Amino acid sequence: MDVAAESTDSVSTGRARLAAELRRLRGLSGVSGRELGRRINMSQSKVSRIEAGTVLPSLPEVAAWGAALEASIDTRERLDALTRIAHREARHWPALLQDRDHLQDEIHALETMAVRVRTYQHSVVPGLLQTADYARRVFSLFQVPYSDEDRSAAIAARLRRQQLVFEPERRFDFLITEAALRWRPGPSRLLLAQLDRLVSISTLDNVSLGLIPLGAEASTTLSHGFVIYEGPDEGRGTFVAVEMIHGPVEVVDVEGIELYENHWSRLERMAVFDDHARSFLLTLAEDIRSSTG
């Protein structure tokens, strides 16, 4: 198909066109939404929301959709192109949260489909590693205010996501700056408990924890945070999620993904790992105790 021609159409229809194509494909296959969800490890309600255009599926989710319905190569390529176009549209937090309490279940679905998740954070401890109290404070500072009920639901869903970290067949890599480790959304005891959790998680065989000290010689700039999701299908199953102030952005084109892969490699050169990372956390904790003593 002519992807360039597709791109000249109004991008405001991208999500609607993708939703219509996915809905049409499932209808032609004769597979129910419940059965499709079972095949691709997705709830029936999310299948319905994707087909209604209220939820934008990721590239791996669309690939799984086409494979589960045994779509032709041409159809899968069309779905791939439509997904890339839809993800170029601007999405803002108020619109994303208009029909749901939080986005943690959508993020969990991405993590469940991935075999490796690489997370870089320069300003906050990543959600997969947060203690309950730390997460509560983070959600209280979110740009779009949560109701008390929605905030509680979001925290509970974030903690459920963390169970994946303990599945040995999955790989989780984290790069966190010292500035993020020192950022304190609450009292010192909260931060000390968070650092203690990081020490514990760092001992898992399927987890790599890299910490970037402020004094490390720079090999690149400390940009915004991002997450690289790697699916079981090499190449096509990889994409990058970037959480911006206005809303989330997904990078699905090969050139864009390569930029983030390269940036990750440069950030790794500045980080300390394993025993050095744990020693760094213990020293940081002692510094916090001394300064608040």
C-alpha positions in Angstrom: 0.0 0.0 0.0 1.0 3.7 -0.4 1.8 4.7 3.1 2.7 8.2 1.9 -0.8 8.6 0.5 -2.3 7.4 3.7 -0.3 10.1 5.6 -1.8 12.9 3.4 -5.3 12.2 4.8 -6.5 14.1 7.9 -4.6 12.6 10.8 -7.6 13.3 13.0 -9.3 10.2 11.5 -6.3 7.9 12.1 -7.6 6.2 15.2 -11.1 5.9 13.8 -9.8 4.3 10.6 -7.7 1.8 12.5 -10.6 1.0 14.8 -12.9 0.4 11.8 -10.3 -1.9 10.1 -9.8 -4.0 13.2 -13.6 -4.2 13.8 -14.1 -5.2 10.1 -11.4 -7.8 10.3 -12.8 -9.5 13.4 -16.3 -9.4 11.9 -15.1 -11.1 8.7 -13.3 -13.8 10.7 -16.5 -14.7 12.7 -14.5 -14.6 15.9 -16.2 -13.1 19.0 -14.6 -10.3 21.0 -14.3 -12.6 24.0 -12.6 -15.3 22.0 -10.2 -12.7 20.4 -9.4 -11.4 23.8 -8.6 -14.9 25.0 -6.2 -15.5 22.0 -4.2 -12.3 22.5 -4.4 -12.0 26.3 -6.7 -9.0 26.3 -9.9 -8.3 28.2 -13.1 -8.3 26.2 -13.8 -4.7 27.4 -10.5 -3.5 25.9 -11.3 -5.3 22.6 -14.6 -3.3 22.5 -12.9 0.0 23.4 -10.3 -0.5 20.7 -13.0 -1.2 18.1 -14.9 1.8 19.3 -11.8 4.0 18.9 -11.7 5.0 22.6 -8.4 3.1 23.2 -5.5 3.2 20.8 -3.7 -0.2 20.7 0.0 -0.4 20.5 1.9 -1.8 17.5 2.5 -5.2 19.2 -1.2 -5.5 20.1 -2.3 -4.8 16.5 0.2 -7.3 15.3 -1.2 -9.9 17.7 -4.7 -9.0 16.6 -3.9 -9.7 12.9 -2.0 -12.9 13.7 -4.8 -14.3 15.9 -7.3 -13.7 13.1 -5.0 -15.2 10.5 -5.0 -12.0 8.4 -3.2 -12.0 5.1 0.3 -10.4 4.9 -1.2 -7.4 2.9 -3.8 -6.9 5.6 -1.2 -7.0 8.4 0.9 -4.5 6.6 -2.1 -2.2 6.2 -2.8 -2.5 9.9 0.8 -1.8 10.7 0.7 1.4 8.6 -2.6 2.5 10.0 -1.3 2.0 13.6 1.8 4.1 12.9 -0.4 6.9 11.5 -2.7 6.8 14.4 0.1 7.1 16.9 1.3 10.3 15.3 -1.9 12.0 16.5 -1.6 14.2 19.6 -3.2 12.6 22.7 -3.7 14.6 25.9 -4.2 13.3 29.4 -7.7 14.8 30.0 -9.0 13.1 26.8 -7.3 9.8 27.7 -8.8 9.7 31.1 -12.2 10.8 30.0 -13.7 7.3 29.9 -11.6 5.5 32.5 -10.2 5.9 36.0 -6.6 5.5 35.1 -4.2 4.0 32.5 -2.4 1.4 34.6 -4.3 -1.5 33.0 -3.3 -0.4 29.5 0.4 -0.1 30.6 0.1 -3.5 32.2 -1.1 -5.0 28.9 2.0 -3.6 27.2 4.3 -5.0 29.8 2.6 -8.4 29.7 3.1 -8.6 25.9 6.8 -7.7 26.2 9.6 -10.1 27.0 12.0 -7.2 27.9 11.2 -3.8 29.2 13.9 -1.1 29.5 13.0 2.0 31.5 15.0 5.2 31.8 13.9 7.8 34.4 15.6 11.1 35.1 13.1 12.6 37.5 11.2 9.9 39.5 11.6 6.3 40.5 9.9 4.1 37.8 6.4 3.0 38.6 7.4 -0.7 38.5 9.7 -0.1 41.4 7.7 2.3 43.5 6.5 1.6 47.1 2.8 2.1 47.7 3.3 5.3 49.7 5.7 6.7 47.0 3.2 5.9 44.3 0.4 7.6 46.3 2.4 10.8 46.5 3.3 10.7 42.8 -0.3 10.3 41.7 -1.3 13.2 44.0 1.0 15.4 42.0 -0.3 14.4 38.6 -1.2 17.1 36.1 -4.8 15.9 35.8 -6.2 15.7 39.3 -7.5 12.3 40.4 -10.5 11.9 42.7 -9.7 10.0 45.9 -11.4 6.9 44.6 -9.7 7.0 41.2 -6.3 7.6 42.9 -6.7 4.6 45.1 -7.7 2.5 42.0 -4.6 3.7 40.1 -2.3 2.9 43.0 -3.7 -0.6 43.4 -3.4 -1.2 39.6 0.2 0.1 39.7 1.1 -2.4 42.5 -0.5 -5.2 40.5 1.7 -4.4 37.6 4.8 -4.9 39.8 4.0 -8.7 40.0 5.5 -9.1 36.5 8.9 -8.1 37.8 9.0 -11.3 39.8 8.4 -13.5 36.7 11.9 -14.9 35.9 11.1 -15.4 32.2 10.8 -11.6 31.8 13.6 -9.2 31.6 13.5 -5.7 33.2 16.3 -3.1 32.8 16.3 0.2 34.6 18.4 3.3 34.3 17.7 5.9 37.0 19.6 9.2 37.6 20.7 10.3 41.0 18.4 13.3 40.7 15.5 10.9 40.4 16.7 9.0 43.5 17.0 12.2 45.5 13.6 13.6 44.4 11.4 13.5 47.5 7.6 13.5 47.1 7.2 13.1 50.9 9.1 12.9 54.2 12.6 11.4 54.4 11.3 8.1 55.7 9.3 7.6 52.5 12.4 8.1 50.4 14.5 5.8 52.6 11.9 3.1 52.3 11.9 3.6 48.5 15.7 3.3 48.4 15.6 0.1 50.5 13.1 -1.4 48.0 15.5 -0.6 45.1 18.3 -2.5 46.9 16.0 -5.5 47.3 14.8 -5.5 43.7 18.3 -5.2 42.4 19.2 -8.7 43.6 16.7 -10.4 41.2 18.4 -12.3 38.4 16.0 -10.9 35.7 16.4 -7.3 36.8 19.3 -4.9 35.9 19.4 -1.7 37.9 21.7 1.0 36.6 22.2 4.2 38.6 23.6 7.4 37.0 25.6 9.4 39.6 25.5 13.2 39.3 29.3 13.1 39.2 29.5 10.7 36.3 31.3 11.9 33.2 28.6 12.6 30.6 28.4 10.5 27.4 25.0 12.0 26.5 22.4 14.4 27.8 19.9 13.4 30.5 16.8 13.8 28.5 13.1 12.9 29.3 12.2 9.5 30.5 11.2 6.7 28.1 10.5 3.0 28.0 11.6 0.5 25.3 9.2 -2.5 25.0 10.6 -5.5 23.2 8.0 -8.1 22.1 8.7 -11.7 21.3 8.6 -10.9 17.6 11.9 -9.2 17.1 11.9 -5.9 15.2 8.2 -5.4 14.6 7.4 -6.1 18.2 9.6 -3.3 19.6 8.4 0.3 20.3 9.1 3.2 22.6 6.7 4.9 25.0 7.5 8.5 26.1 5.5 10.2 28.8 5.3 13.9 28.1 3.7 16.7 30.1 0.8 16.9 27.7 0.3 13.2 27.3 2.0 9.9 26.2 3.7 9.5 22.8 4.6 6.2 21.2 7.6 5.8 18.8 7.0 2.9 16.4 9.1 3.7 13.3 12.5 2.0 12.9 14.5 5.2 12.7 13.0 6.6 15.9 13.4 3.4 17.8 17.1 3.3 16.8 17.6 6.8 18.2 16.3 5.6 21.6 18.3 2.4 21.4 21.4 4.5 20.8 20.6 6.9 23.6 20.0 4.0 26.0 23.5 2.6 25.2 25.1 6.0 25.9 23.2 6.3 29.2 24.5 2.9 30.2 28.1 4.0 30.0 27.4 6.5 32.7 25.7 4.1 35.1 26.9 1.8 37.9 25.5 -1.6 38.4 25.2 -4.6 40.8 27.2 -4.2 44.0 28.4 -0.7 43.0 24.7 0.3 42.5 23.7 -1.2 45.9 26.6 0.5 47.6 25.6 3.8 45.9 22.0 3.4 47.3 23.3 2.7 50.8 25.6 5.7 50.7 22.7 7.9 49.4 20.4 6.6 52.2 23.1 7.5 54.8 23.4 11.0 53.3 19.7 11.5 53.6 19.6 10.3 57.2 22.5 12.6 58.1 20.9 15.7 56.4 17.6 15.1 58.2 19.0 13.8 61.4 
